[in-house]
């Protein structure tokens, strides 16, 4: 198992920004595609953003395109999600995920990821 730990969540007003971090420990994940997902109360987990193994390719859900930016620093074994212009509908628990297969592109579906963090709460007030 690859421990993934998210941080950076919190309470922010609409229009504000947050940066989530996802750090891995125990082994490197620099060769693995990563993703961010979120789950709001009463809703299914949904895709937010994905990044390929070297950061050269990214993919976003339509609902966050232009507002969120996924990036990674493989030297620090960390992936980030910069969230700007936050809306109340962005309120959710945000999860970071890593694929268990090295290299490859970006992946939208949760079942394509093998390792998950415990999640961090993001609450956007109106």
Secondary structure by P-SEA (a helix, b strand, c coil): cbbbbbcbbbbbcccbbbbbbbbbcccccccbbbbbbbbcccccccccccccccccbbbbcccccccbbbbbcccccbbbbbbcccccccccbbbbbbbcccccccccccccccccccbbbbbbcc
